[in-house]
């Protein structure tokens, strides 16, 4: 079963944002890329995202952890991954790691792709499970 994910990329660095968007689009998943947390939350209110990659270094006082929490509040089923250069906040990294998946920087594109593939498999399995249950009834 082919599963398409709606993916959100939140990164102030236009080169990283563009690279991730272009790479993830190759898997035919719709990708929206924004520069900050405010744009991310607005986008998530307009469209359902299955997977979000949120950079922890955002300008203008935008807090990556708060953005991640808001995205989960909008869609609790979404997977939010924080792209971490060291968690630049006064919160301990353990608090972030318990709530969200974290990938350290620098990261390889294969690390990002492995997360996407894992999400696709997880969603495909959850879509098949109810069908298997129904098949057992007959």
Secondary structure, 3 states (H helix, E strand, C coil): CCCCCCEEEECCCHHHHHHHHHHHHCCCCCEEEECCHHHHHHHHHHCCCCEEEEECCCCCCCCHHHHHHHHHHHCCCCEEEEEECCCCCCCCHHHHHHHCEEEECCCCHHHHHHHHHHHHHHHHHHHHHHHHHHHHHC
